[in-house]
Amino acid sequence: MDADLVGDVSEGELLRRVFAVLKGSSRALIGPGDDAAVLATPGGRVVATTDTLVHGPDFRLAWSSGYDLGYKAAAVNLSDVAAMGATPTALLVALAIPDDIPVPFVEELARGFRAGCDELAPGCAVEGGDLTVSRTLTVAVTALGVLEGDPVTRAGARAGDEVAVAGELGRAGRGLALLFERFRSPDGEPIPVDAASLSPEERLDLAAQLRPTPPVALGPVAARAGATAMMDVSDGLLLDAARLADASGVTLDLTADLSDLALTGGEDHALLATFGAGRVPEGFRVIGDAVERTAHPVTLRGAAPDRLGGWDPYRDWDAGTG
């Protein structure tokens, strides 16, 4: 028997199926099902961020399963909370779903959200959101987190700090290149991935793109170690390093051997941070130094890069590069 489509069931029935999947760990005093969630806020300060994934510029259904999409939507938001030095506590998810989407796809989406929270930020859970119909599948997520101490912003790096990164750089970019090079029809439309044709290394590259696993737990670790500045690397290391450098009024001189994709590929969701000399915690690796501001926000062994590269949805997606 064919699976129900979203247009064949009521909103209440679809929510019932989603909630059945999402039941699990929660820090909420009142969770999904009421007009709003009620969350405990130890310390009295809440970190909040939001991100939207839209079919077309951000994902393609030919390449992403419902599970992959839910996991990635959780991961990218959890990473932003971690980049402030906070511990994620809750996600609020708004779904705009075409009525011809199968209901099991939505259930898999929920399973991906639950797995992303359980694996990357234990104790965090989806605590509510919204559901509506749309011609374009859209997943909008708000993530909340709590701080142990002061937030770590982009604006605190000082000359003399060490620049460090946690997480992989470049693998997600290789995964995206693989999708565009091997899994499109002659007219450029995405086609399903032939998993059997992939090498073990290509599988890892594809997983980094479709189901990223950012080092969420290392955000609070960096904060406790005295990180002076930090941010999520989502648009490419050079571009994001320039943003942190501009916010802090310094230049970041990168001295590590890094590939072009590590420097300019997007969607790594690594953590870029600066620390006082000798204070870089385990899990981070040093890739350069913060120096007095020069004419360029970021340099490679003292020289300006040819380009910052990175991901810009207004520039890249329609051109078929993202």
Backbone as CSV, one residue per row, in Angstrom:
resi,resn,N_x,N_y,N_z,CA_x,CA_y,CA_z,C_x,C_y,C_z
1,MET,0.841,-1.197,0.000,0.000,0.000,0.000,0.874,1.245,0.000
2,ASP,0.551,2.213,-0.827,1.345,3.431,-0.903,1.244,4.219,0.394
3,ALA,2.326,4.924,0.724,2.340,5.744,1.934,1.422,6.948,1.764
4,ASP,0.840,7.394,2.890,0.058,8.614,2.876,0.929,9.784,2.441
5,LEU,0.310,10.744,1.745,0.967,12.008,1.443,0.539,13.021,2.483
6,VAL,1.350,14.072,2.633,1.026,15.113,3.601,-0.370,15.671,3.342
7,GLY,-0.741,15.811,2.059,-2.047,16.360,1.716,-3.207,15.432,2.034
8,ASP,-2.916,14.155,2.369,-3.975,13.185,2.657,-4.334,13.113,4.136
9,VAL,-3.534,13.743,5.011,-3.777,13.649,6.450,-4.000,15.038,7.022
10,SER,-4.594,15.097,8.197,-4.821,16.380,8.858,-3.549,16.862,9.530
11,GLU,-3.525,18.148,9.859,-2.390,18.701,10.587,-2.217,17.971,11.917
12,GLY,-3.335,17.708,12.601,-3.251,17.028,13.886,-2.648,15.642,13.765
13,GLU,-3.029,14.892,12.713,-2.487,13.558,12.529,-0.997,13.610,12.201
14,LEU,-0.591,14.566,11.360,0.821,14.684,11.023,1.630,15.046,12.260
15,LEU,1.129,15.977,13.080,1.825,16.344,14.311,1.893,15.154,15.270
16,ARG,0.819,14.386,15.345,0.828,13.214,16.227,1.955,12.263,15.831
17,ARG,2.125,12.047,14.535,3.181,11.139,14.084,4.568,11.713,14.352
18,VAL,4.714,13.019,14.157,6.010,13.651,14.411,6.347,13.605,15.901
19,PHE,5.389,13.941,16.763,5.636,13.930,18.203,5.984,12.523,18.693
20,ALA,5.382,11.516,18.069,5.686,10.140,18.467,7.150,9.808,18.227
21,VAL,7.722,10.395,17.182,9.139,10.174,16.879,10.038,10.979,17.812
22,LEU,9.624,12.197,18.130,10.492,13.119,18.861,10.543,12.875,20.359
23,LYS,9.648,12.065,20.909,9.664,11.840,22.350,11.034,11.329,22.777
24,GLY,11.575,11.930,23.802,12.885,11.518,24.277,13.376,12.490,25.321
25,SER,14.695,12.655,25.381,15.281,13.524,26.391,14.797,14.958,26.195
26,SER,14.563,15.642,27.298,14.078,17.010,27.230,14.371,17.706,28.543
27,ARG,14.715,19.005,28.438,14.906,19.822,29.625,13.731,20.770,29.837
28,ALA,12.687,20.597,29.042,11.556,21.513,29.121,10.681,21.202,30.329
29,LEU,10.151,22.257,30.937,9.137,22.094,31.966,7.803,21.748,31.316
30,ILE,7.536,22.359,30.154,6.393,22.017,29.321,6.900,21.915,27.892
31,GLY,6.727,20.761,27.269,7.254,20.536,25.937,6.205,20.675,24.853
32,PRO,6.372,19.971,23.722,5.452,20.119,22.589,4.022,19.754,22.959
33,GLY,3.075,20.441,22.324,1.677,20.123,22.506,0.844,21.245,23.070
34,ASP,1.485,22.231,23.724,0.753,23.379,24.237,0.981,24.553,23.293
35,ASP,0.500,25.752,23.688,0.685,26.922,22.827,2.140,27.348,22.742
36,ALA,2.913,27.042,23.755,4.343,27.368,23.767,5.031,26.443,24.753
37,ALA,6.325,26.269,24.566,7.118,25.484,25.510,7.543,26.367,26.682
38,VAL,7.794,25.744,27.811,8.336,26.436,28.977,9.653,25.755,29.329
39,LEU,10.746,26.529,29.300,12.080,25.982,29.493,12.712,26.547,30.751
40,ALA,13.408,25.704,31.496,14.213,26.183,32.620,15.454,26.864,32.063
41,THR,15.910,27.949,32.713,17.074,28.685,32.220,18.093,28.857,33.338
42,PRO,18.880,27.812,33.622,19.926,27.945,34.636,20.870,29.090,34.282
43,GLY,21.173,29.942,35.221,22.054,31.075,34.967,21.320,32.304,34.488
44,GLY,20.084,32.147,34.009,19.271,33.304,33.655,19.547,33.916,32.299
45,ARG,20.467,33.364,31.512,20.762,33.915,30.188,20.583,32.845,29.130
46,VAL,19.915,33.211,28.036,19.618,32.265,26.962,20.301,32.733,25.682
47,VAL,21.005,31.828,25.027,21.555,32.070,23.700,20.529,31.597,22.685
48,ALA,20.233,32.398,21.682,19.224,32.046,20.676,19.778,32.304,19.277
49,THR,19.487,31.389,18.361,19.906,31.545,16.970,18.869,30.887,16.077
50,THR,18.849,31.261,14.824,17.901,30.654,13.886,18.555,30.455,12.529
51,ASP,18.092,29.444,11.813,18.635,29.134,10.493,17.525,28.481,9.674
52,THR,17.501,28.748,8.388,16.469,28.222,7.504,17.099,27.443,6.358
53,LEU,16.595,26.241,6.111,17.024,25.431,4.979,15.872,25.359,3.984
54,VAL,16.133,25.772,2.747,15.113,25.847,1.701,15.496,24.916,0.550
55,HIS,14.518,24.138,0.082,14.796,23.251,-1.040,15.235,24.076,-2.251
56,GLY,16.377,23.727,-2.781,16.951,24.467,-3.912,18.303,25.019,-3.526
57,PRO,18.349,26.144,-2.821,19.646,26.701,-2.467,20.371,25.935,-1.362
58,ASP,19.631,25.269,-0.464,20.260,24.666,0.709,20.302,23.145,0.684
59,PHE,19.406,22.503,-0.007,19.416,21.047,-0.117,18.602,20.653,-1.345
60,ARG,18.818,19.418,-1.805,18.053,18.866,-2.929,17.496,17.513,-2.485
61,LEU,16.200,17.304,-2.675,15.579,16.063,-2.235,16.126,14.845,-2.971
62,ALA,16.660,15.048,-4.169,17.269,13.926,-4.890,18.514,13.419,-4.164
63,TRP,19.136,14.280,-3.366,20.378,13.916,-2.681,20.200,13.670,-1.189
64,SER,19.237,14.322,-0.566,19.073,14.233,0.889,17.844,13.424,1.259
65,SER,18.010,12.455,2.152,16.867,11.763,2.720,16.229,12.645,3.792
66,GLY,15.028,12.279,4.230,14.415,13.023,5.323,15.287,12.999,6.563
67,TYR,15.879,11.845,6.851,16.754,11.709,8.019,17.962,12.638,7.907
68,ASP,18.604,12.631,6.728,19.751,13.512,6.509,19.364,14.972,6.737
69,LEU,18.231,15.360,6.184,17.807,16.757,6.273,17.533,17.157,7.720
70,GLY,16.844,16.311,8.481,16.588,16.625,9.876,17.866,16.709,10.681
71,TYR,18.775,15.774,10.445,20.053,15.771,11.178,20.846,17.038,10.869
72,LYS,20.920,17.387,9.580,21.699,18.569,9.203,21.075,19.839,9.762
73,ALA,19.740,19.946,9.702,19.076,21.137,10.226,19.342,21.295,11.715
74,ALA,19.365,20.183,12.446,19.727,20.248,13.866,21.185,20.652,14.023
75,ALA,22.073,20.013,13.275,23.512,20.210,13.455,23.944,21.652,13.218
76,VAL,23.441,22.276,12.150,23.919,23.617,11.824,23.486,24.628,12.884
77,ASN,22.343,24.389,13.502,21.890,25.290,14.558,22.596,25.015,15.880
78,LEU,22.813,23.764,16.200,23.542,23.424,17.417,24.957,23.997,17.367
79,SER,25.558,23.998,16.183,26.907,24.532,16.032,26.962,26.028,16.321
80,ASP,25.927,26.767,15.899,25.903,28.204,16.173,25.787,28.489,17.666
81,VAL,25.012,27.691,18.390,24.920,27.846,19.842,26.282,27.564,20.477
82,ALA,26.915,26.471,20.049,28.221,26.111,20.599,29.262,27.194,20.349
83,ALA,29.151,27.875,19.194,30.119,28.908,18.845,30.078,30.107,19.783
84,MET,29.010,30.235,20.570,28.926,31.280,21.588,29.448,30.789,22.932
85,GLY,29.919,29.534,22.972,30.387,28.955,24.224,29.270,28.398,25.067
86,ALA,28.087,28.195,24.486,26.900,27.768,25.223,26.604,26.291,24.989
87,THR,25.775,25.738,25.863,25.294,24.368,25.746,23.881,24.381,25.187
88,PRO,23.626,23.718,24.054,22.265,23.720,23.480,21.271,23.016,24.399
89,THR,20.065,23.589,24.506,19.031,23.014,25.365,17.749,22.689,24.627
90,ALA,17.429,23.396,23.542,16.144,23.166,22.876,16.181,23.661,21.446
91,LEU,15.389,22.996,20.598,15.156,23.437,19.227,13.669,23.679,19.035
92,LEU,13.333,24.721,18.294,11.970,24.978,17.839,11.995,24.880,16.321
93,VAL,11.140,24.049,15.755,11.211,23.714,14.333,9.916,24.104,13.629
94,ALA,10.033,24.929,12.594,8.895,25.293,11.755,9.074,24.628,10.393
95,LEU,8.078,23.866,9.979,8.118,23.144,8.712,7.063,23.688,7.765
96,ALA,7.468,24.036,6.553,6.537,24.387,5.477,6.674,23.284,4.429
97,ILE,5.615,22.481,4.265,5.720,21.222,3.537,4.731,21.158,2.381
98,PRO,5.196,20.856,1.162,4.254,20.621,0.055,3.343,19.440,0.371
99,ASP,2.102,19.475,-0.114,1.154,18.429,0.260,1.369,17.120,-0.474
100,ASP,2.336,17.090,-1.426,2.628,15.820,-2.099,3.847,15.113,-1.504
101,ILE,4.345,15.599,-0.375,5.443,14.935,0.320,4.874,13.747,1.095
102,PRO,5.465,12.551,0.990,4.966,11.396,1.756,5.124,11.611,3.260
103,VAL,4.141,11.160,4.014,4.209,11.294,5.476,5.443,10.590,6.057
104,PRO,5.830,9.390,5.584,7.043,8.767,6.138,8.294,9.638,5.986
105,PHE,8.361,10.475,4.945,9.490,11.392,4.811,9.525,12.358,5.997
106,VAL,8.360,12.854,6.401,8.299,13.786,7.524,8.684,13.076,8.818
107,GLU,8.278,11.820,8.969,8.667,11.045,10.150,10.178,10.827,10.175
108,GLU,10.768,10.565,9.003,12.223,10.422,8.937,12.919,11.746,9.260
109,LEU,12.340,12.851,8.825,12.854,14.177,9.169,12.911,14.329,10.687
110,ALA,11.840,13.928,11.357,11.803,14.009,12.819,12.855,13.104,13.443
111,ARG,13.038,11.899,12.891,14.063,10.992,13.422,15.455,11.594,13.268
112,GLY,15.676,12.285,12.160,16.966,12.943,11.980,17.193,14.032,13.009
113,PHE,16.160,14.825,13.293,16.277,15.840,14.328,16.616,15.206,15.680
114,ARG,15.893,14.154,16.002,16.125,13.515,17.307,17.538,12.956,17.389
115,ALA,17.992,12.288,16.335,19.346,11.720,16.349,20.404,12.816,16.427
116,GLY,20.201,13.920,15.700,21.154,15.014,15.748,21.298,15.571,17.152
117,CYS,20.168,15.757,17.835,20.218,16.246,19.217,20.877,15.220,20.133
118,ASP,20.450,13.957,20.029,20.975,12.927,20.927,22.476,12.735,20.774
119,GLU,22.967,12.795,19.537,24.382,12.503,19.290,25.284,13.713,19.476
120,LEU,24.798,14.900,19.126,25.651,16.092,19.153,25.486,16.918,20.420
121,ALA,24.295,16.877,21.021,24.023,17.701,22.203,23.057,16.969,23.123
122,PRO,23.512,15.893,23.770,22.624,15.116,24.641,21.904,16.007,25.654
123,GLY,20.606,15.789,25.793,19.793,16.617,26.675,19.021,17.679,25.942
124,CYS,19.447,18.019,24.729,18.714,18.959,23.883,17.647,18.188,23.112
125,ALA,16.522,18.827,22.847,15.438,18.171,22.136,14.596,19.206,21.407
126,VAL,13.804,18.732,20.438,12.823,19.590,19.784,11.661,19.798,20.748
127,GLU,11.393,21.051,21.094,10.388,21.355,22.116,9.138,22.031,21.559
128,GLY,9.057,22.198,20.245,7.878,22.817,19.659,8.206,23.399,18.306
129,GLY,7.263,24.166,17.752,7.471,24.786,16.457,6.163,25.084,15.758
130,ASP,6.161,24.890,14.443,4.984,25.218,13.651,4.971,24.338,12.414
131,LEU,3.773,24.165,11.860,3.594,23.334,10.677,2.636,24.036,9.733
132,THR,3.062,24.176,8.464,2.188,24.796,7.470,2.473,24.186,6.112
133,VAL,1.671,24.579,5.114,1.828,24.049,3.765,2.523,25.080,2.887
134,SER,3.296,24.599,1.922,4.030,25.484,1.025,4.357,24.729,-0.249
135,ARG,4.585,25.438,-1.329,5.029,24.790,-2.563,6.494,24.380,-2.476
136,THR,7.248,24.997,-1.568,8.672,24.716,-1.425,8.947,24.187,-0.028
137,LEU,9.554,23.022,0.081,9.890,22.458,1.381,10.899,23.351,2.087
138,THR,10.527,23.805,3.270,11.355,24.730,4.039,11.408,24.270,5.485
139,VAL,12.611,24.257,6.037,12.825,23.861,7.432,13.487,25.024,8.151
140,ALA,12.764,25.645,9.061,13.283,26.784,9.823,13.439,26.360,11.273
141,VAL,14.632,26.582,11.818,14.941,26.109,13.166,15.430,27.264,14.024
142,THR,14.911,27.340,15.246,15.455,28.225,16.266,16.088,27.345,17.340
143,ALA,17.330,27.625,17.672,18.037,26.863,18.703,18.290,27.747,19.911
144,LEU,18.145,27.163,21.083,18.361,27.869,22.336,19.452,27.158,23.135
145,GLY,20.214,27.922,23.888,21.257,27.343,24.720,21.485,28.170,25.966
146,VAL,22.229,27.607,26.902,22.516,28.297,28.164,24.026,28.437,28.336
147,LEU,24.404,29.469,29.052,25.810,29.802,29.280,26.236,29.442,30.695
148,GLU,27.476,28.974,30.829,28.064,28.792,32.155,28.686,30.095,32.647
149,GLY,29.268,30.840,31.730,29.902,32.111,32.062,29.518,33.161,31.050
150,ASP,30.487,33.962,30.619,30.198,34.985,29.620,30.173,34.376,28.218
151,PRO,29.369,34.945,27.313,29.377,34.457,25.932,30.704,34.765,25.255
152,VAL,31.068,33.933,24.297,32.265,34.163,23.487,31.791,34.721,22.150
153,THR,32.166,35.945,21.841,31.720,36.584,20.604,32.836,36.544,19.560
154,ARG,32.581,37.178,18.433,33.614,37.289,17.394,34.572,38.446,17.654
155,ALA,34.283,39.246,18.639,34.940,40.550,18.751,36.066,40.616,19.771
156,GLY,36.514,39.494,20.334,37.476,39.581,21.423,38.903,39.186,21.107
157,ALA,39.194,38.791,19.877,40.561,38.363,19.551,41.541,39.521,19.696
158,ARG,42.752,39.216,20.189,43.783,40.232,20.403,45.078,39.808,19.723
159,ALA,45.856,40.780,19.319,47.171,40.469,18.750,47.960,39.647,19.752
160,GLY,48.578,38.575,19.278,49.308,37.665,20.148,48.544,36.392,20.465
161,ASP,47.218,36.390,20.218,46.436,35.166,20.414,46.809,34.120,19.374
162,GLU,46.602,32.871,19.738,46.730,31.777,18.779,45.367,31.517,18.138
163,VAL,45.391,31.237,16.838,44.173,30.914,16.090,44.082,29.397,15.990
164,ALA,42.928,28.845,16.361,42.778,27.392,16.373,41.424,27.001,15.800
165,VAL,41.325,25.745,15.401,40.082,25.243,14.824,39.805,23.854,15.371
166,ALA,38.524,23.547,15.568,38.083,22.202,15.937,37.126,21.718,14.859
167,GLY,37.288,20.472,14.448,36.455,19.933,13.380,37.220,19.865,12.075
168,GLU,36.620,19.208,11.097,37.271,19.014,9.800,37.011,20.182,8.870
169,LEU,37.992,20.471,8.034,37.874,21.534,7.039,38.045,20.940,5.645
170,GLY,37.131,21.270,4.747,37.281,20.878,3.350,36.504,19.646,2.940
171,ARG,36.202,18.754,3.873,35.525,17.511,3.494,34.114,17.766,2.963
172,ALA,33.387,18.686,3.595,32.039,19.002,3.122,32.080,19.609,1.721
173,GLY,33.097,20.408,1.450,33.258,20.977,0.123,33.524,19.904,-0.921
174,ARG,34.324,18.902,-0.551,34.562,17.792,-1.473,33.267,17.014,-1.713
175,GLY,32.458,16.859,-0.667,31.180,16.169,-0.831,30.254,16.907,-1.771
176,LEU,30.211,18.235,-1.651,29.360,19.025,-2.535,29.846,18.932,-3.975
177,ALA,31.161,19.014,-4.164,31.724,18.889,-5.515,31.384,17.526,-6.109
178,LEU,31.432,16.485,-5.285,31.102,15.139,-5.745,29.654,15.070,-6.237
179,LEU,28.741,15.679,-5.507,27.336,15.676,-5.912,27.145,16.369,-7.255
180,PHE,27.753,17.531,-7.409,27.564,18.286,-8.644,28.287,17.658,-9.836
181,GLU,29.376,16.939,-9.571,30.142,16.355,-10.671,29.573,15.015,-11.139
182,ARG,29.017,14.219,-10.205,28.675,12.831,-10.547,27.191,12.508,-10.462
183,PHE,26.419,13.343,-9.808,25.021,12.967,-9.583,24.065,14.050,-10.069
184,ARG,24.269,14.415,-11.335,23.349,15.312,-12.039,23.088,14.746,-13.426
185,SER,21.897,14.979,-13.924,21.525,14.532,-15.264,22.206,15.418,-16.301
186,PRO,22.157,15.022,-17.577,22.769,15.847,-18.623,22.251,17.285,-18.652
187,ASP,20.993,17.498,-18.227,20.468,18.868,-18.216,20.708,19.575,-16.883
188,GLY,21.497,18.940,-16.006,21.907,19.602,-14.765,21.044,19.342,-13.558
189,GLU,19.979,18.517,-13.707,19.097,18.250,-12.574,19.711,17.195,-11.646
190,PRO,19.539,17.347,-10.322,20.076,16.354,-9.391,19.449,14.979,-9.617
191,ILE,20.242,13.935,-9.489,19.749,12.560,-9.555,20.185,11.839,-8.284
192,PRO,19.489,10.767,-7.879,19.836,10.068,-6.637,21.278,9.577,-6.637
193,VAL,21.865,9.558,-5.455,23.242,9.112,-5.289,23.313,7.597,-5.417
194,ASP,24.246,7.122,-6.218,24.517,5.687,-6.331,25.574,5.335,-5.284
195,ALA,25.118,4.907,-4.111,26.042,4.670,-2.996,27.070,3.598,-3.337
196,ALA,26.676,2.615,-4.157,27.589,1.517,-4.492,28.793,1.999,-5.300
197,SER,28.652,3.153,-5.948,29.750,3.659,-6.782,30.772,4.471,-5.983
198,LEU,30.525,4.674,-4.711,31.382,5.539,-3.903,32.492,4.758,-3.210
199,SER,33.674,5.348,-3.157,34.758,4.788,-2.364,34.510,5.110,-0.891
200,PRO,35.189,4.430,0.040,35.020,4.749,1.456,35.297,6.223,1.767
201,GLU,36.311,6.790,1.124,36.629,8.196,1.366,35.527,9.106,0.826
202,GLU,34.972,8.760,-0.332,33.887,9.557,-0.897,32.636,9.488,-0.030
203,ARG,32.408,8.354,0.609,31.265,8.242,1.520,31.414,9.210,2.692
204,LEU,32.626,9.329,3.207,32.876,10.268,4.303,32.681,11.705,3.843
205,ASP,33.145,12.010,2.638,32.960,13.361,2.095,31.480,13.688,1.947
206,LEU,30.720,12.730,1.435,29.295,12.954,1.227,28.568,13.104,2.565
207,ALA,28.942,12.297,3.543,28.328,12.401,4.862,28.604,13.760,5.489
208,ALA,29.805,14.291,5.295,30.143,15.602,5.850,29.278,16.697,5.259
209,GLN,28.864,16.530,4.015,28.007,17.513,3.363,26.538,17.321,3.734
210,LEU,26.052,16.099,3.689,24.630,15.836,3.875,24.226,15.666,5.343
211,ARG,25.175,15.216,6.177,24.851,14.957,7.586,26.052,15.354,8.446
212,PRO,26.328,16.662,8.548,27.528,17.117,9.249,27.474,16.823,10.749
213,THR,28.653,16.651,11.347,28.750,16.384,12.787,29.707,17.404,13.423
214,PRO,29.251,18.629,13.609,30.110,19.664,14.194,30.501,19.326,15.632
215,PRO,31.630,19.846,16.091,32.118,19.555,17.449,31.389,20.393,18.498
216,VAL,30.097,20.164,18.658,29.256,20.997,19.511,29.761,21.026,20.948
217,ALA,30.182,19.876,21.462,30.612,19.806,22.866,31.852,20.658,23.140
218,LEU,32.619,20.983,22.096,33.844,21.753,22.311,33.591,23.252,22.439
219,GLY,32.383,23.722,22.152,32.091,25.140,22.355,32.235,25.553,23.806
220,PRO,31.518,24.905,24.733,31.713,25.226,26.151,33.128,24.945,26.648
221,VAL,33.784,23.923,26.097,35.174,23.641,26.472,36.054,24.839,26.138
222,ALA,35.866,25.404,24.935,36.646,26.573,24.533,36.370,27.757,25.447
223,ALA,35.105,27.946,25.808,34.756,29.054,26.694,35.441,28.907,28.044
224,ARG,35.414,27.696,28.600,36.062,27.475,29.900,37.569,27.661,29.820
225,ALA,38.144,27.401,28.640,39.595,27.556,28.466,39.992,29.010,28.235
226,GLY,39.003,29.902,28.155,39.313,31.315,27.995,39.381,31.792,26.567
227,ALA,38.653,31.144,25.649,38.620,31.613,24.256,38.286,33.101,24.219
228,THR,39.055,33.859,23.465,38.813,35.303,23.377,37.816,35.648,22.281
229,ALA,37.684,34.779,21.271,36.699,34.960,20.191,36.419,33.591,19.594
230,MET,35.240,33.439,19.018,34.900,32.141,18.419,33.731,32.326,17.465
231,MET,33.675,31.462,16.456,32.544,31.440,15.536,32.468,30.099,14.824
232,ASP,31.281,29.806,14.320,31.053,28.627,13.498,31.582,28.887,12.091
233,VAL,32.316,27.930,11.538,32.830,28.050,10.170,31.842,27.357,9.242
234,SER,30.966,28.150,8.629,29.945,27.580,7.751,30.074,28.051,6.310
235,ASP,30.730,29.184,6.092,30.804,29.757,4.743,32.195,29.694,4.137
236,GLY,33.106,28.950,4.758,34.481,28.862,4.289,35.423,29.509,5.286
237,LEU,36.574,28.874,5.542,37.492,29.352,6.578,37.972,30.771,6.316
238,LEU,38.413,31.072,5.096,38.940,32.408,4.824,37.873,33.481,5.022
239,LEU,36.680,33.244,4.498,35.614,34.236,4.610,35.202,34.429,6.062
240,ASP,35.047,33.338,6.801,34.640,33.458,8.201,35.759,34.008,9.071
241,ALA,37.010,33.643,8.778,38.133,34.217,9.520,38.196,35.727,9.311
242,ALA,37.893,36.185,8.094,37.869,37.619,7.828,36.781,38.307,8.645
243,ARG,35.644,37.646,8.815,34.561,38.214,9.618,34.979,38.341,11.082
244,LEU,35.613,37.306,11.613,36.071,37.369,13.003,37.144,38.443,13.160
245,ALA,38.057,38.513,12.198,39.117,39.522,12.258,38.546,40.936,12.202
246,ASP,37.574,41.162,11.331,36.944,42.483,11.239,36.247,42.850,12.545
247,ALA,35.536,41.891,13.133,34.832,42.161,14.387,35.802,42.477,15.521
248,SER,36.986,41.859,15.486,37.964,42.036,16.559,38.976,43.143,16.296
249,GLY,39.056,43.618,15.049,40.027,44.656,14.726,41.449,44.161,14.660
250,VAL,41.628,42.887,14.264,42.964,42.312,14.117,43.071,41.681,12.730
251,THR,44.241,41.158,12.426,44.431,40.319,11.244,44.727,38.908,11.724
252,LEU,44.108,37.931,11.096,44.414,36.537,11.394,45.369,36.017,10.332
253,ASP,46.567,35.652,10.769,47.577,35.126,9.849,47.586,33.612,9.973
254,LEU,47.130,32.927,8.926,47.037,31.474,8.944,48.336,30.888,8.407
255,THR,48.963,30.021,9.204,50.283,29.492,8.855,50.277,27.984,8.618
256,ALA,49.176,27.299,8.925,49.116,25.850,8.742,48.975,25.508,7.263
257,ASP,49.390,24.298,6.907,49.207,23.814,5.542,47.752,23.398,5.363
258,LEU,47.019,24.151,4.573,45.598,23.905,4.368,45.288,23.884,2.882
259,SER,44.467,22.934,2.463,44.109,22.828,1.051,43.210,23.981,0.648
260,ASP,43.044,24.151,-0.671,42.165,25.214,-1.158,40.736,25.000,-0.681
261,LEU,40.275,23.735,-0.679,38.921,23.470,-0.210,38.797,23.709,1.290
262,ALA,39.851,23.433,2.044,39.813,23.733,3.476,39.698,25.233,3.709
263,LEU,40.291,26.008,2.839,40.269,27.467,2.984,38.989,28.094,2.460
264,THR,38.447,27.556,1.373,37.340,28.250,0.701,36.049,27.445,0.612
265,GLY,36.089,26.140,0.921,34.879,25.341,0.863,33.936,25.705,1.997
266,GLY,32.646,25.575,1.779,31.674,25.937,2.801,31.089,24.731,3.517
267,GLU,30.276,25.011,4.532,29.482,24.038,5.282,30.313,23.041,6.076
268,ASP,31.501,23.454,6.520,32.294,22.582,7.381,31.700,22.494,8.779
269,HIS,31.150,23.614,9.267,30.616,23.705,10.631,31.648,23.273,11.667
270,ALA,32.878,23.719,11.419,33.935,23.619,12.420,33.824,24.826,13.349
271,LEU,34.608,24.845,14.402,34.671,25.987,15.305,36.026,26.673,15.144
272,LEU,35.994,27.939,14.830,37.198,28.766,14.734,37.281,29.610,15.990
273,ALA,38.416,29.586,16.666,38.531,30.306,17.932,39.934,30.874,18.093
274,THR,40.044,31.873,18.960,41.344,32.428,19.329,41.509,32.286,20.834
275,PHE,42.760,32.019,21.231,43.097,31.802,22.635,44.393,32.523,22.962
276,GLY,44.549,32.877,24.229,45.846,33.374,24.666,46.910,32.313,24.437
277,ALA,48.137,32.738,24.224,49.226,31.803,23.919,49.312,30.714,24.980
278,GLY,49.347,29.457,24.504,49.480,28.319,25.402,48.187,27.882,26.060
279,ARG,47.048,28.443,25.670,45.774,28.116,26.330,44.819,27.347,25.424
280,VAL,45.310,26.858,24.301,44.439,26.124,23.375,44.092,24.762,23.984
281,PRO,42.792,24.460,24.157,42.412,23.199,24.799,42.483,22.012,23.846
282,GLU,42.453,20.818,24.422,42.431,19.589,23.640,41.186,19.578,22.760
283,GLY,41.348,19.108,21.541,40.265,19.094,20.572,40.404,20.191,19.532
284,PHE,41.170,21.237,19.850,41.473,22.313,18.904,42.914,22.157,18.421
285,ARG,43.171,22.574,17.191,44.535,22.564,16.662,44.887,23.965,16.178
286,VAL,46.097,24.380,16.444,46.545,25.733,16.100,46.801,25.819,14.602
287,ILE,46.268,26.877,13.965,46.465,27.061,12.524,47.046,28.436,12.196
288,GLY,47.344,29.250,13.213,47.899,30.569,12.930,47.901,31.448,14.161
289,ASP,48.047,32.753,13.914,48.142,33.730,14.998,47.347,34.982,14.648
290,ALA,46.856,35.635,15.668,46.268,36.963,15.498,47.383,37.989,15.635
291,VAL,47.427,38.955,14.715,48.468,39.978,14.718,47.808,41.353,14.630
292,GLU,48.611,42.388,14.806,48.081,43.752,14.670,47.445,43.919,13.289
293,ARG,46.403,44.699,13.242,45.646,44.858,12.005,46.512,45.403,10.873
294,THR,46.386,44.763,9.710,47.065,45.224,8.503,46.001,45.637,7.490
295,ALA,46.400,45.746,6.242,45.441,46.118,5.199,44.465,44.991,4.894
296,HIS,44.771,43.778,5.357,43.942,42.617,5.036,43.489,41.934,6.324
297,PRO,42.226,41.543,6.408,41.750,40.895,7.634,42.341,39.515,7.857
298,VAL,42.674,38.806,6.771,43.250,37.478,6.898,44.381,37.333,5.901
299,THR,45.464,36.713,6.322,46.620,36.489,5.455,47.063,35.038,5.573
300,LEU,47.799,34.602,4.563,48.373,33.258,4.543,49.880,33.395,4.608
301,ARG,50.446,33.107,5.786,51.871,33.310,6.036,52.301,34.731,5.649
302,GLY,51.482,35.679,6.025,51.806,37.091,5.828,51.358,37.674,4.509
303,ALA,50.912,36.833,3.572,50.499,37.329,2.250,48.989,37.292,2.110
304,ALA,48.443,38.287,1.428,47.005,38.324,1.209,46.593,37.189,0.272
305,PRO,45.516,36.491,0.554,45.052,35.430,-0.351,44.517,36.019,-1.645
306,ASP,44.538,35.206,-2.696,44.022,35.667,-3.984,42.535,35.970,-3.903
307,ARG,41.819,35.216,-3.109,40.380,35.415,-2.940,39.968,34.812,-1.609
308,LEU,38.859,35.305,-1.074,38.345,34.734,0.163,37.468,33.521,-0.117
309,GLY,36.834,33.468,-1.305,35.968,32.347,-1.636,34.779,32.291,-0.696
310,GLY,34.360,31.075,-0.353,33.259,30.902,0.580,31.923,30.817,-0.102
311,TRP,30.888,30.643,0.718,29.536,30.388,0.231,28.661,31.603,0.448
312,ASP,28.022,32.062,-0.604,27.071,33.165,-0.535,25.820,32.716,-1.278
313,PRO,24.692,32.430,-0.560,23.513,31.893,-1.247,22.950,32.813,-2.313
314,TYR,23.150,34.119,-2.165,22.620,35.049,-3.161,23.469,35.057,-4.436
315,ARG,24.699,34.556,-4.311,25.597,34.568,-5.461,25.754,33.194,-6.072
316,ASP,25.752,32.137,-5.231,26.230,30.841,-5.670,25.169,29.849,-6.095
317,TRP,24.017,29.800,-5.401,23.179,28.616,-5.591,22.589,28.524,-6.987
318,ASP,22.166,29.627,-7.551,21.528,29.559,-8.871,22.529,29.238,-9.968
319,ALA,23.819,29.490,-9.652,24.861,29.180,-10.625,25.258,27.712,-10.584
320,GLY,24.633,26.957,-9.665,24.924,25.523,-9.597,26.195,25.191,-8.870
321,THR,26.634,26.081,-7.936,27.865,25.806,-7.209,27.598,25.591,-5.735
322,GLY,26.340,25.496,-5.331,26.066,25.320,-3.919,24.702,24.727,-3.714
